[in-house]
Amino acid sequence: MTPSPTDSGNPPLSEDCLVEVVRRLPTSVFVLTPAGEILLANPAVEETFGEGPNSLTGASFSELTQWSQPEVRSQVRTALKRAREEGSARLETRLLSTRSKPIHVDVTIEPICASEEHSGYLMVSVMDTSERVRTTTALREGEARFSALVDLIPQLVWSTTPDGYHDYFNQRWYDYTGMSREGEQGWNWKDFLHPDDYERSLEVWQHSLETGTEYEVEYRFRRASDGAYRWFIGRAMPMRRPDGTIARWFGTCTDVHEERMARDAARRSEARYRIVTRMTQDVVWDWDVNSDALWWNENLTEVFGLGPGEVATLEAWRDRIHPDDRERLTRSLRAALEDPETGWFEEYRFRRRDGSYAEVLDRGLVIRDSEGRPTNMLGSMSDVTERNRLEEELRRAQKLEAVGKLAGGVAHDFNNLLTVISNAGALAMESLPERSSARDDLAEVLNAASRASNLTRQLLAFSRRQVLQPSVLNLNQVAASSRTLLERLLRDDIRIEFRPEPDLMHVRADQGQVEQVIMNLALNARDAMPNGGTLVLETANVRIPPTAARGRPDVEPGRFVRLSVTDTGIGMDHTTRERLFEPFFTTKGPEGGTGLGLPTVQGIVGQSGGFIEVESAPDQGASFHIFFPATNEAACRPAPAAEARPDAQGDRTRRTVLVVEDQEALRRVAARVLSRAGFDTLVASDGRAALEILQAEGEAIDLVLSDLVMPEMGGRELAERAMEEGIPIPFLFMSGYAEEEFFGPGHDPSVLRLIEKPFSPNDLVNAVSASLDLGDS
């Protein structure tokens, strides 16, 4: 090798220096003759070819045994030829290494043109590229494995450079978006994102780019196959260089459409559940069986005055159950959890914040997992205290109604007997001499009949079938007159106060019955004040609004006059108040009372369209508030009672009375009383027989005295049939029932002619005479 001159002015390197340079090169270097034989080789060839430079000198380069296969040798010969012809050549191939293993080499061939005498000589450098090839192969295989892996996972996978250029998408991306690998240029996320999600997603992505933080956002991504949008979660994280700068972003898009739809449905269901729990009046609860947490809606506070934190566990709920109910509920709850076929439905007592117990109706439904294990129990609790009270009142009212019907029926029949006894006894009394010892016996019989008559009136009042003579009253006047009587009846250690409302409205009621109400309540108050006290009579105008009347079948909203009787006595407990108006219930002992006083009061008030409220507590006295419907009618004085007329004879001619009564004894005695009083009488055993008599002798009959209640045809129907037949005869009815039973409410009592059973001979004669006088007028 001959050194070339330089333009720098420095002396050229000697040939020995250049040879030394080549010798020290780490790359194997050969100098080949024009025939392709090795003229010179540096020491590095021994590392690559396994033989020293001296042993290789003179060998044909293309025929070296280190070229592992014949086709490789052919490639080397071709490269040598191309280098001579074209000026250079390069070959990547394999040869056997020093350990007889193939290694990859990069062969570069160039001619040496230093002088004419060396024309055709070639310099060959052989570089071991095995490590580079292995690295490249590993990288290629890694990329292949990566592509295979990301093509298998269910996410859409992508990568992008820091400037936002996407340089990779997995196959699922292309399948979902419909993009081709050739169409990546000009691709825009906006083309696939739902318009409502683009701005939000862009803000999150830009923030990640600016801060280098991970990216996560939920959005809707359009599917190419049908154009439908599905919900995805987009995530991206940066891959950083050793200096911390971001080399690229790797990201995934995970399809969460079903989860999102289920979550939205659950959210809507939860929202509906919350709305329903707010709309219902029940207390709704949710018990997590595993955590023992109890959730309640806000009605827990509304109904029971409790906060959710006060009943946050099952044990806290158990502590508020009445001790007598606790064990039963524990057993039933356990049974509901263990048996999928068992529901939970219980009624028990639950303690409110104020310590009182509410009667509740509780129902629950057990929610189970796929293996049938209970996870939750949902339920609702209703406060049925008021409902149970009303049901109990209804049962009591039905019982009282049944007793009332029985009492009314007994009183009706008993009144007929008393009427016979009273009238027959009176007639017998008149026929006895003044000094007869039998008169005393008859007097006892008549007194007993009178007392029995008072008892039947109480029974009829209790059963609301008493005959009333209502008129328009001012209760201030009734109470004032009653006060005068009470001052004589009550003990001196009882003080009476009267507190009237100045402008009291009027009521329509029977004055005598109202006075009886005051008297009964005052006598009860006297017994409740054995050591003396104060009795207060008070009146007031009140208005009952619809809200106060709700749930009270006996109360109609409107204007009322309240009459209150209050004492300062021993008072009553809850149990006694509940039974006050039961017939024959009394706290006075065997000799103290019949137990009909307060039922009689309730019957009189109810028959007058009113109602009663009672306030009392032990040692706190008692207040009975009587409410009568107010009326706009003006109060009037009652008509004076008719004078007794034992004899109908005088300036009038004899009159004929048709007596119609199905009870034979009563029919006979009534006819006898009227005959003795100077009336002609005809009798009939029922309405049909009476109608036949009227049809035959109607003009000769002046009055019909008829019972109201008779088999087949009663007195009212008889009067109507007589009117239809054109027989204008006045009627006087006999009955122990209230007239509303037969004539309906709202009739005019001044037109109705009625004599109440039992009656005396004088009562009967006077009533008949008065009816005849009215008939003549």
Disulfide bonds with the S-S distance in Angstrom:
none
